Amino acid sequence: MTARFLDERGEPPEGGRARPYALLRRQSTLLTVAVSTVTVRTAAHLAAGAGRAVPGLPREQFWYARPSTARLWLVRIRGNLTPRSVVFQNAVRTALGLALARLVAGSLDLSHGFWVLLSVLTLARTTAVGTWSAVRSAAAGTLAGAVLAGALIIGAGDATEVYAGLLVPTMVVAFSVGPAGGPAWAQGLFTLVVSTAFAQIAPVTWCLAEARLVDVLTGSAIGLVCALLAWPAGARTELRRSVATLFRAAAPVVRETADVVAGRGAVPRGDRSKRPTTGPLWPALHHLRIAEAAYAQFRTEPAPRADGDGPDWLAALNYGSRVLTGAYWLPPARGVPGLPPEARRWVDTVARQVADAGLRAADLPPGGGGGGGVDVRLAPLPVATSSDTTPGASSLLVDLEVWLHALASDLATATGADRAAAADAPGPVRRSCAGAPDAPVD
């Protein structure tokens, strides 16, 4: 990131004197944090609707600032029209459940059949285990509520003033305690609410509570069938698949960004909209969004077992986000300064190492499920290259090195290689600001 903060002549402020490698590395790390701060500020600015201008920032990073709202909705809908999207899966599962509920309620001529559809909507979960847990609780709660409602109807008879007096406090309790107490309390109290409400409209018998129980059980059974047949594992399986796809989509972005830094296919001066990284950027961004949606749903689902050493999904998502951030910021806006052949060879080597490591990680379940994860040992930046090149070239090479070390660290964390290394080390592992592990500390 250092190369972006040069003055108008493309030289450092101190007049072109070469800076020490350690200073450049610290400066690049600090400016990486500054870039994150600017990104957060701009994203908050756009989210608040304060304007759509993003001066001085890569236009690919905030591509959504300029299109219209209708265009953004179309992009979002088109992006989720894939079986790999958890949003698409939930929509299909819910649509099938409602269609089946309408068919069953109409075929059996159930009284108050809309309760069947309502049960499907309120009790269906994104996993079969979660749906079964909700159905069990709802069935118990509805049974208890039906018994109380039947007793109330038998005791009060046709005294509508009793139902009118109980309706408001019953609704207050149902809508305050129900959401906090879970499906059992929600369904049981709601059964009391509908019984007291319907009893004021027309004469009712205890059969109303029976009809409510039958409809809820029917809707619960339909929701459970849909949960078992349509993506029963929820987001867990999709998260593994989408993260693997993200790793594969990010590999060409890493290689192409390094190619631009090395001067192959350099960006024309003054035209930052035609970067060669635009091609692989969009697939990587799309798969990152799919993986983020899967992770968001995964966090709402009950874990099958408590496992503190499980996959580090956040590190995998952070890898994809960091790949895109480097592709946005690393290509120099004023062209690539002259790099010696040794520097170009180093760029090729380290970029290939990280890209190949990402492809290997795509074949592993993140968390160290195969052979201790992916541990990347990047070739060091040649000392002569970092000291003998021009100041602008040195800054650019150090920026690339910091970025690639951070990517390697994310891959190691996502695949569990860092935990394996920590277990084998004689002392705790210390990490540098860029994310690369230093020597073990005794």
N, C-alpha and C positions, 0 to 999 in steps of 0.2 A: 504493500500500500504506500510505501515511501515515495515511489516514483510519481505518484499523483500530486504530491505536495511540493514539487519543485517550482521555481519561479518561472517567469515568462520565457526566459532564455533556455529553460530545460536544465539548469544547473542548480546545485545546492546553494543556500543563502550565503555560505562563507566563501563563495567565489570559485568553486570548482575543486577545492582540496578534497582528497579522498578521506573518508571517515574510517575509523577502525571498525572491523567486522562486528565486534561485540556491541558497539554503539549502534550500528545499523540494525542489528537484530533486535535490540531493545526498542529502537525507534519504530521498527516495523510492527512489533507486537503492540506498542502503545497506539499506533495509528489504526491498527485493526480494531482495537476497542473503540476508538473514535468513530470509525466507520459504522460499527454497531450502534453507537449512540445516534449518529445522524440518521441511520435507517429507522430506528425506533421513533425518533422525532418526526420524520417524514411520514411514516405509516400512521402515527397518531393524528398528524395534521390532515391526512387524506380521510381517515376514518371519521373525523369530526366534521367533515364537509367544509373545511375552511378554504378550500381551493384545490385545483388540480395541477398546479405548477410544481415541477420538481427540478429547479435549476441546479446545475452542477452535478447531478447524479446520473448514473447510467440509466438510459431510458428502458432497457430491458428489465431492470429490477422493479420498476414501478410502471409496468406496461398497462396496468389496469386503471391508471390515473386519468387517461384521456378518453377511452371508449365510453359510450353512453351506457346507462343502466340496463336498457334492453339488450344491448350487445353483451354485457357482462353476464346477464342471466342466460343468454344463449350459449355462451362459452361454458358456463357452469353446468348447464343441463347436458350439453354435448360431452363434456368431460366425464360425467357420471353414467353415460349410456354404455356401460360395460359390465359384464358379470363380475368383474373384479372389484367393483365399487360397493362398499357396504351400504351406501345410500341407495343404490339400485337394488341390492338384495333386500333391504328392509321394505322398499316400496313394493317389490314383487310379492314378498311374503304377506304383507298387509292386504294387498289387493286380492290375492288368492283366498286369504282367510275371510274377507268380507264377502267375496262372491260365493264361497261355499256356505257361509252363514246365511246369506239371503236365500240360497237354494234350499237349504235344510229347513229354514223357518217357513218358507212358502210351501214346501212339499208336505210338511207335517202339520201345517196350519196351526202353528203355535200361537197361543194367546200372548199379546204384547211381544211379538217376535223381534221388535227392535232391540230388546234387551240382549238378544243373542249377538247382534252386531256390536252392541256396546261392550259386551264382555270380551269379544275378540279384540277390540281396539284397546281396552284397558288392561287386559291380562297377557296379551302376547308379548314376549320378550325376544331378544335377539339370539338367544341360545335355547336349546331344548331343556337344559338343566334349569335355567332361569325361569322358563315358562312353566315347567313342572312345579317348581317351588311356589310361583305365584298362584297357580291353579289350586294347589293343595290348600294354601292359606285362604284363597277366595271361597273355595267350597265350604270350608269349615265356618268361615265368617257368615256366608250366605245362609247356611243351615241354622246357625244361631239366630241370625236376624229374622229368618222366616218363622222360627218358633216364637220369638217375641212378638213379631207382627201378627201372627195368627192368634196368640193369646190376647193381644190388644183388641183385635177386631171382634173376637168372640165376647170379650168383656164389655167393650163400649157399644157394640151393636150399631144402631143407626144414629147415635148421638154425634152429629157432625160438629157440635161445639167442642167436644173433647178432642177431636182430630185437629180442629182449627187452633186450639190452644197449644197442642203439642207440636204442630208443624214447625213453627219458628225456632223454638229451642232445639228440636231434633235436627233441623238443618244446620244450626250453628255448631252443634257438637259434631255432626257428620263431616262438615266441610273444614273443621279445624283439627279434629282428632284423626279423621280418616287418612288424609295424606301423610301424616306423621306416623301413624300406627301400622301402615302397610296394607296389603290387599285384604286381609281378614277383617280388620276394623272398617276399611272403606266399603267393602261389599255388604257387611252386616249392617252398618249404620245407614247405608243408602237404601237397603231393603226396608228399613223402618220409615225412611223419608218418603219413598214412593207409596208405601202403604197408607200413611197418614194423608198424603196428597190425593190419592185416588179415592179414598173413602169419602172425601168431601164432594167429589164430582158426581158419583153415582153409588148406589148401595153395593157393598162388596161383602164377600164372605172370606173365610180363611183360605179359600182356594186361590185368592190373589197371591198370598205368600207362597203357596205351592207352585203357581205358575212362574213366579219370580225365581224360585229355586231351580225349576226345570230349565228355564231359559239360560240362567247363568251356567249351569252344568253343561248344557249343550254348547254354548259359546266357548266354554273352557275346553271342552273336548276338541272342538274344531281348531282352536288356537294351538292346542298341543299337537294335533296331527300336522298342522302346517309347520310348526317348529321342528318336528321330527323329520319332515320330508324336505324342507327348504333350508339349506345351510344351517344344520343343527349345531355346529361348533361355534357359530357366531364369528366374531372378528379375529379370533386367535389364529385360525388357519389362514385367513386372508392377510393378516398382518405379516406372517412369515413369507407368504408369496409376494406381497407387494414390496416388502423390504428387499427381497432378493431381486425383484425387477428393478427397483430403484438403484441398487448397486450396479446392475448391468447397464442401465441407462446413464449412470454418472461416469462410467469409464471413458467413453469417447469425449465427454466434456473435459475431463482432466487432461487427456492427451492433446486435444485441440487448443485448450487454453495454454498449455506449455508450448505448443507450436507457435502460437501467436507471440508469446513472450520471447521465443528464440528467433523471431523475425521471419518465419515462414508463413506466407499469406498475411502479411502485416496489414494493420488497419490503415486505410488512406487518411491522411491528415485532414482534420476538420470534419470527418464523416464517421461518427461513432455509431451510427445506426446500421452500418454494414459489416459488423464484425463477423468473422467466419464462425464464431461460436454460436451464432443465432440458430443454426440448424439443430444441433443436439441439445440446445438449451431447452427447447419447448418439450420434447419428450421427457427429459429429466424433471422439469418443473411439474409436468402432468403426473408422473409417477410419484413425485414427492407429495403432491396434494392427495393422491389416492392413499398413500401410506399414512399420512397424517390423519385422514378421516378414519382409517381402520384403527389407528392407535387411540383416537379419541373414544371410539366405541368400545375398544378393548378395555379401557380404564373404567367403563361403567358396568362391565360384566363381572360376575363372581368368578374368582380364580378357582380352578379345580383343586388346587392344593397350595399350601403356603410354602413358597420356595424363595428364600432370600437370594439365592444364586441364580435366579432365572435370567432370561435374556434381557439385555439392556437396550430396549427399543429406542429410548431417547438418544442414545449414542448413534444408533443407525440413522435416525432422522436428522440428527445434527450433522452427520457426514454428508447427507444429501444437501442440506441447507448450506453447509460450508463450501461444497463444490460449486454451487451456483453463485455464492457470494464472491468466490475467487474469479469465476468466469465474468462476473459483472465488473470487477474492480481491477484485476491484474493487467489486462491488455492496455498498454499505454496509449493515451489519447493522442500524443504528438509523434507517434512512431517509435519503433524499437531502436535504442542506441546500439552502436556497433558491439557485437559480442565476438570474442575470439573463438576459434574452433573448439578449444577445450571446454569452454562454457557451454556451447551448443550441445556437445556430446554429453555433458553432465545433465543438462536439461532433459535430453532424450532419455537418459538412463533413469533418473528419478521419477519422471512422469510415467514411464513404462512400469516401474516398480509399483507405484501406487495404483495405476489402472489395473494391472494384473492382480494385485491384491484384492481390489474391489470385486473382480470377476471370481476369484477364489472364494471370497466371502459370500457371494451370491449362491454358491453351492453348499454352504453350511447353514445350519440353523443358528442365528445370532445367539450368543451366549456360550459358545465353546462346545457345541454338540459334536464336533468332529475334529479330533487331533489337536486339541488345545487352541483352536482359533487361528487367526491370521496375524502373524507378527511380522511387520515390515521393518527391515533394517536399511534405511536409505543411504545411498552413497553420499559421503560428505562433500560439501562444496569445496573445490580445490582452493587452497590458501592463495596460490598465485593468481587464480582467477578473481577472487574477491578483493585482492589488494592492487592488482595491476590494471584492471579495467577502468573505464571512465566512471566518475561518480554516479551518473545516471544508470549505467549498466550494473554497477555494484548494488545500488538500491533495488533495482528490479530483480536481480538474482536472489538477493536476501529475502525480498517479499515472496518470491516463489518458493524458496526453501522453507520459510515459516509456514506458508500455506500447506505445503505437502507434508511437513512434519505433523501439523495439526490433523490432516486427513488420515495419516497413518495411525495417529493416536486414537482417533474416532473408530477406525476399523478394529484396532486391537481391543478397545473397550466393548464394541458391539459384539465381537465374536468370542470374547472371554479370554483373549490372549494375555491381557494385562493382569487378570486375576491369576492365571497360571504362572506368569512371571513373578508376581508378588509372592506367591506361595513358595517358589523355588529360591527367591532372593534371601540372603542372610539378614537383611534388615528392610525397613520400609522403603519403597521406591519413591524418590522425589521426582517431581515433574517440573519442567521449565514452563515459562509463561506461554510458549508456543504449543505446549501439549506433548513435546517429545520427552521420553523418559531420560533422566540423568542417571548417574551411577548410583547404585544402592547406598543407602546411608546406614552405617553401623550404629 
